[in-house]
Amino acid sequence: MSTSPTQLSLDFFRKKCYICDVVERWIPGANIRKDLFGFIDILCIKKGEVVGVQATTYSNVSARVAKIRDHENITAVREAGISIWVHGWRKVDNRWTVRDIDLS
């Protein structure tokens, strides 16, 4: 199993029967990653739900929360009915644990 925050969050939501895909893009030449709407790495759906996930390490959760709360697109994403979650991952005693924050 891959241990990147993105892969861990994909596994987390897929176990809960969501259909998920990575929506973060790599921009060649500029050598940057671009998140969907500026802050979504993964889009997850199941009947009646759409969840946008920002996947990161545990130590970066606060920075990601601040980034999303201050982002110009946050209101439009919320008004569209997309739930917004930050997943912060860390390994404790050989087990991956997540801190999840709902910013919807």
TIVO-2410 file (N, C-alpha, C; in nm, 3 decimals):
# residues 104
REC num residu      c1      c2      c3 atome chaine
REC   1      M   0.084  -0.119   0.000     N      A
REC   1      M   0.000   0.000   0.000    CA      A
REC   1      M   0.089   0.125   0.000     C      A
REC   2      S   0.059   0.216  -0.088     N      A
REC   2      S   0.131   0.343  -0.090    CA      A
REC   2      S   0.096   0.423   0.035     C      A
REC   3      T   0.188   0.504   0.080     N      A
REC   3      T   0.164   0.579   0.202    CA      A
REC   3      T   0.161   0.729   0.181     C      A
REC   4      S   0.139   0.774   0.060     N      A
REC   4      S   0.124   0.918   0.039    CA      A
REC   4      S  -0.010   0.960   0.100     C      A
REC   5      P  -0.022   1.085   0.147     N      A
REC   5      P  -0.151   1.130   0.200    CA      A
REC   5      P  -0.265   1.112   0.100     C      A
REC   6      T  -0.238   1.138  -0.026     N      A
REC   6      T  -0.343   1.122  -0.127    CA      A
REC   6      T  -0.390   0.977  -0.135     C      A
REC   7      Q  -0.296   0.883  -0.141     N      A
REC   7      Q  -0.334   0.742  -0.150    CA      A
REC   7      Q  -0.406   0.696  -0.024     C      A
REC   8      L  -0.361   0.741   0.092     N      A
REC   8      L  -0.427   0.704   0.217    CA      A
REC   8      L  -0.572   0.754   0.220     C      A
REC   9      S  -0.594   0.878   0.172     N      A
REC   9      S  -0.731   0.931   0.169    CA      A
REC   9      S  -0.817   0.860   0.065     C      A
REC  10      L  -0.758   0.827  -0.049     N      A
REC  10      L  -0.833   0.748  -0.149    CA      A
REC  10      L  -0.878   0.616  -0.088     C      A
REC  11      D  -0.789   0.546  -0.021     N      A
REC  11      D  -0.822   0.418   0.043    CA      A
REC  11      D  -0.931   0.437   0.149     C      A
REC  12      F  -0.920   0.543   0.228     N      A
REC  12      F  -1.016   0.573   0.335    CA      A
REC  12      F  -1.157   0.586   0.278     C      A
REC  13      F  -1.173   0.669   0.174     N      A
REC  13      F  -1.306   0.693   0.118    CA      A
REC  13      F  -1.357   0.574   0.037     C      A
REC  14      R  -1.270   0.505  -0.032     N      A
REC  14      R  -1.314   0.387  -0.108    CA      A
REC  14      R  -1.365   0.278  -0.016     C      A
REC  15      K  -1.308   0.264   0.102     N      A
REC  15      K  -1.358   0.167   0.200    CA      A
REC  15      K  -1.499   0.204   0.248     C      A
REC  16      K  -1.534   0.331   0.233     N      A
REC  16      K  -1.668   0.378   0.270    CA      A
REC  16      K  -1.761   0.384   0.148     C      A
REC  17      C  -1.721   0.315   0.042     N      A
REC  17      C  -1.801   0.298  -0.081    CA      A
REC  17      C  -1.818   0.425  -0.164     C      A
REC  18      Y  -1.723   0.516  -0.155     N      A
REC  18      Y  -1.723   0.632  -0.243    CA      A
REC  18      Y  -1.649   0.597  -0.372     C      A
REC  19      I  -1.688   0.661  -0.481     N      A
REC  19      I  -1.610   0.659  -0.604    CA      A
REC  19      I  -1.521   0.783  -0.596     C      A
REC  20      C  -1.392   0.764  -0.614     N      A
REC  20      C  -1.296   0.873  -0.594    CA      A
REC  20      C  -1.201   0.887  -0.712     C      A
REC  21      D  -1.155   1.008  -0.731     N      A
REC  21      D  -1.051   1.031  -0.830    CA      A
REC  21      D  -0.966   1.150  -0.787     C      A
REC  22      V  -0.840   1.147  -0.825     N      A
REC  22      V  -0.748   1.256  -0.798    CA      A
REC  22      V  -0.776   1.367  -0.899     C      A
REC  23      V  -0.797   1.488  -0.850     N      A
REC  23      V  -0.827   1.601  -0.938    CA      A
REC  23      V  -0.718   1.708  -0.932     C      A
REC  24      E  -0.614   1.681  -0.859     N      A
REC  24      E  -0.496   1.766  -0.857    CA      A
REC  24      E  -0.418   1.738  -0.986     C      A
REC  25      R  -0.366   1.844  -1.050     N      A
REC  25      R  -0.295   1.826  -1.176    CA      A
REC  25      R  -0.151   1.873  -1.163     C      A
REC  26      W  -0.064   1.808  -1.240     N      A
REC  26      W   0.074   1.851  -1.251    CA      A
REC  26      W   0.084   1.941  -1.374     C      A
REC  27      I   0.141   2.059  -1.359     N      A
REC  27      I   0.156   2.152  -1.471    CA      A
REC  27      I   0.302   2.143  -1.518     C      A
REC  28      P   0.325   2.072  -1.633     N      A
REC  28      P   0.462   2.059  -1.683    CA      A
REC  28      P   0.520   2.196  -1.720     C      A
REC  29      G   0.648   2.208  -1.710     N      A
REC  29      G   0.714   2.334  -1.743    CA      A
REC  29      G   0.715   2.430  -1.626     C      A
REC  30      A   0.598   2.446  -1.563     N      A
REC  30      A   0.590   2.532  -1.444    CA      A
REC  30      A   0.634   2.455  -1.319     C      A
REC  31      N   0.632   2.323  -1.330     N      A
REC  31      N   0.670   2.236  -1.219    CA      A
REC  31      N   0.592   2.265  -1.090     C      A
REC  32      I   0.460   2.276  -1.107     N      A
REC  32      I   0.372   2.298  -0.991    CA      A
REC  32      I   0.252   2.204  -0.998     C      A
REC  33      R   0.192   2.183  -0.884     N      A
REC  33      R   0.067   2.108  -0.877    CA      A
REC  33      R  -0.046   2.209  -0.859     C      A
REC  34      K  -0.157   2.182  -0.927     N      A
REC  34      K  -0.273   2.271  -0.918    CA      A
REC  34      K  -0.392   2.190  -0.869     C      A
REC  35      D  -0.449   2.234  -0.757     N      A
REC  35      D  -0.565   2.168  -0.699    CA      A
REC  35      D  -0.693   2.216  -0.767     C      A
REC  36      L  -0.793   2.130  -0.773     N      A
REC  36      L  -0.924   2.169  -0.825    CA      A
REC  36      L  -0.980   2.281  -0.738     C      A
REC  37      F  -1.023   2.389  -0.799     N      A
REC  37      F  -1.078   2.508  -0.733    CA      A
REC  37      F  -0.979   2.571  -0.635     C      A
REC  38      G  -0.851   2.529  -0.642     N      A
REC  38      G  -0.748   2.588  -0.559    CA      A
REC  38      G  -0.718   2.514  -0.430     C      A
REC  39      F  -0.800   2.410  -0.396     N      A
REC  39      F  -0.776   2.342  -0.269    CA      A
REC  39      F  -0.825   2.198  -0.260     C      A
REC  40      I  -0.870   2.139  -0.369     N      A
REC  40      I  -0.921   2.001  -0.364    CA      A
REC  40      I  -0.824   1.910  -0.440     C      A
REC  41      D  -0.774   1.807  -0.368     N      A
REC  41      D  -0.686   1.707  -0.427    CA      A
REC  41      D  -0.763   1.588  -0.481     C      A
REC  42      I  -0.870   1.551  -0.411     N      A
REC  42      I  -0.948   1.431  -0.443    CA      A
REC  42      I  -1.095   1.467  -0.441     C      A
REC  43      L  -1.170   1.418  -0.539     N      A
REC  43      L  -1.315   1.434  -0.540    CA      A
REC  43      L  -1.377   1.296  -0.519     C      A
REC  44      C  -1.466   1.286  -0.422     N      A
REC  44      C  -1.530   1.159  -0.385    CA      A
REC  44      C  -1.681   1.176  -0.396     C      A
REC  45      I  -1.747   1.075  -0.455     N      A
REC  45      I  -1.893   1.083  -0.469    CA      A
REC  45      I  -1.958   0.951  -0.428     C      A
REC  46      K  -2.077   0.962  -0.377     N      A
REC  46      K  -2.170   0.850  -0.364    CA      A
REC  46      K  -2.308   0.912  -0.354     C      A
REC  47      K  -2.409   0.832  -0.360     N      A
REC  47      K  -2.547   0.882  -0.370    CA      A
REC  47      K  -2.572   0.998  -0.273     C      A
REC  48      G  -2.605   1.113  -0.331     N      A
REC  48      G  -2.639   1.231  -0.253    CA      A
REC  48      G  -2.523   1.305  -0.190     C      A
REC  49      E  -2.399   1.266  -0.220     N      A
REC  49      E  -2.283   1.331  -0.157    CA      A
REC  49      E  -2.172   1.357  -0.257     C      A
REC  50      V  -2.111   1.474  -0.243     N      A
REC  50      V  -1.988   1.508  -0.314    CA      A
REC  50      V  -1.893   1.565  -0.209     C      A
REC  51      V  -1.775   1.507  -0.200     N      A
REC  51      V  -1.677   1.549  -0.100    CA      A
REC  51      V  -1.547   1.586  -0.171     C      A
REC  52      G  -1.496   1.704  -0.141     N      A
REC  52      G  -1.366   1.747  -0.187    CA      A
REC  52      G  -1.267   1.732  -0.073     C      A
REC  53      V  -1.156   1.666  -0.098     N      A
REC  53      V  -1.058   1.637   0.008    CA      A
REC  53      V  -0.924   1.702  -0.023     C      A
REC  54      Q  -0.870   1.770   0.076     N      A
REC  54      Q  -0.732   1.818   0.073    CA      A
REC  54      Q  -0.655   1.719   0.160     C      A
REC  55      A  -0.567   1.642   0.099     N      A
REC  55      A  -0.489   1.540   0.170    CA      A
REC  55      A  -0.350   1.594   0.198     C      A
REC  56      T  -0.306   1.578   0.323     N      A
REC  56      T  -0.177   1.633   0.363    CA      A
REC  56      T  -0.120   1.553   0.479     C      A
REC  57      T  -0.004   1.594   0.526     N      A
REC  57      T   0.052   1.534   0.645    CA      A
REC  57      T  -0.010   1.600   0.768     C      A
REC  58      Y  -0.003   1.530   0.878     N      A
REC  58      Y  -0.061   1.579   1.003    CA      A
REC  58      Y  -0.005   1.717   1.040     C      A
REC  59      S   0.123   1.735   1.021     N      A
REC  59      S   0.188   1.861   1.060    CA      A
REC  59      S   0.145   1.980   0.974     C      A
REC  60      N   0.087   1.955   0.858     N      A
REC  60      N   0.045   2.063   0.768    CA      A
REC  60      N  -0.105   2.094   0.773     C      A
REC  61      V  -0.179   2.029   0.861     N      A
REC  61      V  -0.324   2.047   0.865    CA      A
REC  61      V  -0.362   2.194   0.888     C      A
REC  62      S  -0.304   2.257   0.986     N      A
REC  62      S  -0.340   2.397   1.018    CA      A
REC  62      S  -0.318   2.490   0.900     C      A
REC  63      A  -0.207   2.472   0.830     N      A
REC  63      A  -0.179   2.556   0.713    CA      A
REC  63      A  -0.282   2.533   0.604     C      A
REC  64      R  -0.321   2.408   0.582     N      A
REC  64      R  -0.419   2.378   0.477    CA      A
REC  64      R  -0.557   2.433   0.514     C      A
REC  65      V  -0.594   2.422   0.640     N      A
REC  65      V  -0.723   2.477   0.686    CA      A
REC  65      V  -0.725   2.628   0.662     C      A
REC  66      A  -0.619   2.696   0.698     N      A
REC  66      A  -0.612   2.841   0.677    CA      A
REC  66      A  -0.619   2.875   0.528     C      A
REC  67      K  -0.548   2.799   0.446     N      A
REC  67      K  -0.548   2.821   0.300    CA      A
REC  67      K  -0.689   2.810   0.244     C      A
REC  68      I  -0.762   2.709   0.287     N      A
REC  68      I  -0.897   2.686   0.236    CA      A
REC  68      I  -0.993   2.793   0.286     C      A
REC  69      R  -0.988   2.824   0.414     N      A
REC  69      R  -1.079   2.925   0.471    CA      A
REC  69      R  -1.061   3.062   0.405     C      A
REC  70      D  -0.939   3.092   0.363     N      A
REC  70      D  -0.911   3.222   0.302    CA      A
REC  70      D  -0.925   3.223   0.150     C      A
REC  71      H  -0.953   3.106   0.091     N      A
REC  71      H  -0.953   3.097  -0.055    CA      A
REC  71      H  -1.076   3.164  -0.116     C      A
REC  72      E  -1.055   3.230  -0.229     N      A
REC  72      E  -1.163   3.303  -0.296    CA      A
REC  72      E  -1.275   3.211  -0.347     C      A
REC  73      N  -1.249   3.082  -0.367     N      A
REC  73      N  -1.351   2.991  -0.421    CA      A
REC  73      N  -1.431   2.917  -0.314     C      A
REC  74      I  -1.399   2.935  -0.186     N      A
REC  74      I  -1.462   2.856  -0.081    CA      A
REC  74      I  -1.614   2.873  -0.078     C      A
REC  75      T  -1.664   2.993  -0.092     N      A
REC  75      T  -1.808   3.016  -0.088    CA      A
REC  75      T  -1.878   2.946  -0.203     C      A
REC  76      A  -1.825   2.958  -0.322     N      A
REC  76      A  -1.888   2.895  -0.439    CA      A
REC  76      A  -1.891   2.742  -0.425     C      A
REC  77      V  -1.783   2.684  -0.374     N      A
REC  77      V  -1.777   2.539  -0.357    CA      A
REC  77      V  -1.880   2.495  -0.253     C      A
REC  78      R  -1.888   2.567  -0.142     N      A
REC  78      R  -1.989   2.534  -0.040    CA      A
REC  78      R  -2.131   2.548  -0.095     C      A
REC  79      E  -2.156   2.657  -0.168     N      A
REC  79      E  -2.290   2.680  -0.224    CA      A
REC  79      E  -2.328   2.574  -0.326     C      A
REC  80      A  -2.230   2.512  -0.389     N      A
REC  80      A  -2.255   2.404  -0.485    CA      A
REC  80      A  -2.289   2.273  -0.413     C      A
REC  81      G  -2.279   2.272  -0.281     N      A
REC  81      G  -2.312   2.153  -0.204    CA      A
REC  81      G  -2.199   2.054  -0.190     C      A
REC  82      I  -2.077   2.097  -0.218     N      A
REC  82      I  -1.962   2.009  -0.205    CA      A
REC  82      I  -1.910   2.019  -0.061     C      A
REC  83      S  -1.904   1.906   0.007     N      A
REC  83      S  -1.843   1.902   0.140    CA      A
REC  83      S  -1.693   1.915   0.124     C      A
REC  84      I  -1.628   1.980   0.219     N      A
REC  84      I  -1.485   2.004   0.210    CA      A
REC  84      I  -1.419   1.946   0.335     C      A
REC  85      W  -1.324   1.855   0.312     N      A
REC  85      W  -1.253   1.790   0.422    CA      A
REC  85      W  -1.104   1.806   0.406     C      A
REC  86      V  -1.036   1.827   0.517     N      A
REC  86      V  -0.890   1.821   0.522    CA      A
REC  86      V  -0.855   1.692   0.594     C      A
REC  87      H  -0.773   1.611   0.532     N      A
REC  87      H  -0.723   1.486   0.591    CA      A
REC  87      H  -0.575   1.503   0.619     C      A
REC  88      G  -0.537   1.496   0.747     N      A
REC  88      G  -0.397   1.503   0.786    CA      A
REC  88      G  -0.351   1.368   0.839     C      A
REC  89      W  -0.252   1.310   0.777     N      A
REC  89      W  -0.208   1.173   0.808    CA      A
REC  89      W  -0.076   1.171   0.884     C      A
REC  90      R  -0.067   1.079   0.980     N      A
REC  90      R   0.058   1.051   1.050    CA      A
REC  90      R   0.059   0.905   1.093     C      A
REC  91      K   0.179   0.855   1.111     N      A
REC  91      K   0.195   0.716   1.152    CA      A
REC  91      K   0.220   0.712   1.303     C      A
REC  92      V   0.139   0.633   1.372     N      A
REC  92      V   0.152   0.615   1.517    CA      A
REC  92      V   0.161   0.466   1.543     C      A
REC  93      D   0.274   0.423   1.601     N      A
REC  93      D   0.293   0.281   1.633    CA      A
REC  93      D   0.265   0.189   1.514     C      A
REC  94      N   0.326   0.220   1.399     N      A
REC  94      N   0.312   0.140   1.277    CA      A
REC  94      N   0.171   0.139   1.218     C      A
REC  95      R   0.089   0.235   1.256     N      A
REC  95      R  -0.048   0.242   1.204    CA      A
REC  95      R  -0.076   0.386   1.159     C      A
REC  96      W  -0.130   0.400   1.039     N      A
REC  96      W  -0.165   0.532   0.987    CA      A
REC  96      W  -0.293   0.581   1.052     C      A
REC  97      T  -0.291   0.705   1.102     N      A
REC  97      T  -0.410   0.765   1.161    CA      A
REC  97      T  -0.437   0.897   1.090     C      A
REC  98      V  -0.563   0.935   1.088     N      A
REC  98      V  -0.603   1.056   1.017    CA      A
REC  98      V  -0.668   1.155   1.114     C      A
REC  99      R  -0.635   1.279   1.094     N      A
REC  99      R  -0.708   1.389   1.157    CA      A
REC  99      R  -0.793   1.447   1.047     C      A
REC 100      D  -0.924   1.439   1.061     N      A
REC 100      D  -1.011   1.491   0.957    CA      A
REC 100      D  -1.090   1.609   1.008     C      A
REC 101      I  -1.090   1.714   0.929     N      A
REC 101      I  -1.156   1.838   0.964    CA      A
REC 101      I  -1.256   1.872   0.853     C      A
REC 102      D  -1.380   1.891   0.893     N      A
REC 102      D  -1.488   1.927   0.800    CA      A
REC 102      D  -1.497   2.079   0.792     C      A
REC 103      L  -1.472   2.133   0.673     N      A
REC 103      L  -1.479   2.278   0.652    CA      A
REC 103      L  -1.601   2.317   0.569     C      A
REC 104      S  -1.698   2.229   0.560     N      A
REC 104      S  -1.815   2.252   0.475    CA      A
REC 104      S  -1.896   2.373   0.516     C      A
***
